[in-house]
Amino acid sequence: MSLNGASPVSAFSVYKKQLKGNKKAKPEDEPPGPNLSSNNEDDEHPPVLVPIQVSNSVEGNNLKQKNKKVTKNGIKNNTNNINETSVSEIVSELNKTDPSPDGLRLFKWLIAPLTPKTFFERYWERETLFVGRNRASYYGNILTTEKLDGIFREFPLYYTRNVDVVSYENGIKEVHNEEGRVVASALYDFYSNGCSIRVLNPQTYDQKVHLLIATLQEYFGAMVGTNVYLTPPGSQGFAPHYDDIEAFILQLEGRKHWKLYKPSGSDVLARNSSPNLKHENIGKPFLEVTLNAGDLLYFPRGTIHEGRTDPDAHSLHITVSVYQHNSYADLLGHILPDALKKAANEDLEFRKGLPFNYLKHIGWVNRDSSSKERSFIINKVEALMQTLTEYVDVDQAADKLGKKFMYDSMPPVLSKREAIHTAKYDGDFMRDGKVLNRVEIGMDTEVRLLRYHCIRLVIEDDTPKIYYNTDNAKVYHGEEEQVLAIDHQLIPGVEILQKSYPEFIEVEDLPIDDNIAKAQLVSDLWERGLLVTNGPLPSFSDGDESTDEVCDEISD
């Protein structure tokens, strides 16, 4: 088993050497990444994702940079000045104490040469973006057909659950899924006969894809998903349709020609994906573009799209999706029922009965009526709606979305430094039937959350509960919701841990009066992999004098 390229055994060995020297580990320099830094300080922080009105003149002013050819919906990069690197090099997998900038660095790399500020002001939820790089290997480190072949052979994948085999020809989409487990040879027979292969949730089987979306979900503060699409030459797998996600298409191998069509009405920023659409009902495409390996295509949810390969090239791409059901409508979907429940409980006016024979005055058949009774009911409802705003609790509704995010999200990927300073590889272990390296958390122990978005504190039925994602399966909803119930007196401690992230804080400084309760909270969070310590925990086990030798043997 490997952990971001580092073996757990060697990590353990590093930890033991640190413990032996009784020194706190010092963070190493972060690994070199792409030269995507910006002179604008606003780019160094995740932007507030609020629609910003940008005039048409911005198109020419912001993007006319040296060595870039600017088009209406895209940037064609004609130089080789963007560093070629991998996902794991971008994300700080070395001994780094602060993982918070990783998502920003990774997102910069995905959309380069644009800056995040330009992207969110100009394109996010508004316009399609195409970035042509003329660099086939730019995304090649994420996933290849060779890696995909290994996944087909090494993992128990099943049709429909994990893999779809599809084709679209003469206006008809067909699904060719068989029963049972996927066999590579059978899958390639479909592929050789013009069928596309879709792999659902590839992060389950590939560590780099897992690292990609786990890092991006921390940046966006929302669930990030992926699907992989393998299409043979001269074919198309899916009918024109739109999705309910913000889509980032990363072309990994080959090329694919895309046609995009404008959505209309409620399909703009669609809340749900569409069925298969017919060409006669969607008009002419507003954009046709060919993605070559290394290119990027982004389009907002609701954008109708279809893709087809050329006769002389296959296509492998990964779609990174974000912001599914993450709108104000979803927040209000939690706010309004809760507000109404609270209003009905506390305000007599909401509990009063409707007027006698109200059905004679309201409803479809009475919509054109102008009776006094109808006016009274409508005015009363409008007044109650105004009163309802007094019972709105935005925080409670946000916590419900946060709870869902904890269940939907991928478990974080730990850096080497984090791994050896968490319950994953610090603490008790066994050798020759002996439990070694008994550790304890003291008042002077420095801790921080593993990630800001690894927990969500929610009050349910007057009981504080911490929902978390560190024990989630890499299979979507593969485990039950992970939750820890706590006492009310511990709430300030949880709050300060989250608000102080990514800084370390001494256990002594947690605003909890009872030291025993304080230590128990930290211990509970540490055991669930939610806390990182700023150095190895001190050991008090009797057999500790032999642990260095034991770990060296394991490392060898």
Protein Blocks (a to p, Z undefined) as FASTA:
>chain_A
ZZehiafklmmmmmmmmmmnopacddddddddddfbcfblklmpccddddddddfklmmm
mmmcghiacdfkbccdfbfkbccddfklmpccbccfblklmmmmmmmmmmocbdfklmmm
mmgopbccdddehiaklmmmmpcfklmmmmmmmpccdehjloccdddeehiacdfbdehj
ddfklmmmmmmnopacddehkllmomklmmmmmmmmmmnopacddddddddehiafbdcd
ddfbdcddddfbgcddddddddehjlnopabdcddddfklnopafbdcdddehiacddde
hiacdddddfkbccddddddehiaiafklmmmmmmmmmmmmmmmmmmklmpccdehklmm
gcjklmmpccfklmmmmmmmmmmmmmmmmmgcfklmmmmmmmmmmmmpccddddfklmmm
cfklgcjddeehiaehiacddfklccddfbfklcccddeehiacdddfklpcfbehkbcc
ddddddfklmmmmmmmmmmpccdcdfklpccfblmlmmmmmmmmmmnopaccebddddfb
fklmmmmmmmmmmmZZ
